[in-house]
Structures are given as C-alpha cells and as structure tokens.
Amino acid sequence: MDLSTLSIEIGAAVLGLLLLVLGILLPPGRKGIVGVATIVGLIALLGLSLVAPGRSGSFFKGLYLNDDFAHFFEQLFLFGALLVVTMSVRFSRRFGDSRSEYFVLLVFSLVGMMAMAGANDFLTLYIGLELMSLPLIALTAFDKAKERSTEAGVKYVLLSAMSSAILIF
C-alpha cells in the first residue's frame, strides 16, 4: 500500500495535531499565531494537492478510494476551509485564549470532509460524516459565554444523534 497518494489527508490530520500542540505550547497572549499557522498550512496543502498529478489508488480493500472525484472535492474543501479560516481570524479574537482550539476544530472537521470524499463504502462514509460533525458540534457550542450557543450545541448533538441512529438503522 502506497501511502503517498494519501499525503493530503495525512497532511491535514498532521496539521490539526501540530496546531493543537502549538496552541498548548504558546503563552496565553500569543494564541493568535495559530490562525496564521492554519492559513499557511492550508495553503501548503492546497498547493500540494494542485501539483500532485495523478494521485489515485484504492486502500483498505476498497473501502477508501483516491480518484479524480475525491481529489476534486479535497481541493474544494481545502479552498473552502482556507476561506473560512481567513475570514475568521479577526472573529476568533473574541474567544480570547480559546481561539487556538477554534482553528484546530476547523481542521479536524476538514479531515472528516476529506474522508467522506474518498469513501467507497457506507461504513467509511459514516465514519467520515461523524469525524466531520463532531468538531462542528463543538464549534456550534464554542462561545461558552452565550446561552444561545450552548443551546444550539445541545440541539445539534440531539439532532446528530437521532439522524445518525436513523442512518445506521
């Protein structure tokens, strides 16, 4: 199995882990660097996906495919995540020292989207869907100071649990 064709997905997961460690190691007043590091990492991943020609392959006995369709959606998700992160750098200042976790959750949700794009089996699609939605649930309830944010997070958890149960059934 040649894991070089999964370099974009692995790179996004590693970027999320590196941002998590960076957010832990930075002093409280310097957490804004994580937003800039996220932008730089996403640009690097997008550039790598644009210059990596013909990455295709089947993994895990056909459960995961990396073909032109998946490659297109990976690039689309990377571009969308780059736009969201770029627009939310100033917005994230209102979260204070928690802003590094905001960007980490965005990147981990991106990993779930990429997993869904390459899914060739229902189980892989479901795992990608859950990997995408769990960080989004946390982002929905991220602003702990507002009661509406917490309420929205609880509603999202309930809706996600019910729809997930119906989907599995």
Buried (B, 14 or more C-beta within 10 A) or exposed (E): EEEEBBBBBBBBBBBBEBBBEBBEEBEEEEBBEBBEBBBEBBBEBBEBBEEEEEBEBBBEEEBBBBBEEBBEBBBEBBEEBBEBBBEBBEEBEEBEEBBBBBBBBBBBBBBBBBBBBBBBBEEBBBBBBBBBBBBBBBBBBBBEEEEEBBEBBEEBBEEBEEEBEEEEE
